[in-house]
Amino acid sequence: MALQAPVDRVTHTVLRSAVLELRESEPRLRFSARVQAGVPGRARVHRIAQDDPTDAGHRAEIALALLHAAARDTPRPYVWLSRPGDLTVEDLDLVWGSAVRWAAGALGAATDLVVVTRGGWFDPVSGVRREWRRLRRHTPAPA
């Protein structure tokens, strides 16, 4: 299910957290992409190596395993691809998006792949996006 604007508050918070987590955990501009399922901070992760499966069936099996495991941890799992680069659609987004859509359909889950970069996030299907120049953790106001 592609994201539609306006994005609900929970989805906005989860995806903002995914961008923050990527910025804080990956200081390099070039790094290995990874597919994650769940919610930031408690996600199941599959790192994408240079020799990662080019076979659609194998990607679908990985997406199914990630989503199935994440669904046990949270009632509303998200799936996102963290990768370097800009907020533009790349081949990697499309091939993993297809695998995630198949896995979600197989499990009856209402989720789709969202791409997360250091600059923000976007849905490669609908084009809904959010970008930040400066993104910081919210700190609670002093009591």
Buried (B, 14 or more C-beta within 10 A) or exposed (E): EBBEEEBEEEBEBBBBBBBBBBBEEBEEEEBBBBBBBBBBEEBBEBEBEEEBBEEEEEBBBBBBBBBBBBBEEBEBBBBBBBBBBEBEBBEBBEBBBBBBBBBBEEBEBEBBBBBBBBBBBBBBBBEBBBEBEEBEEEEEEEE
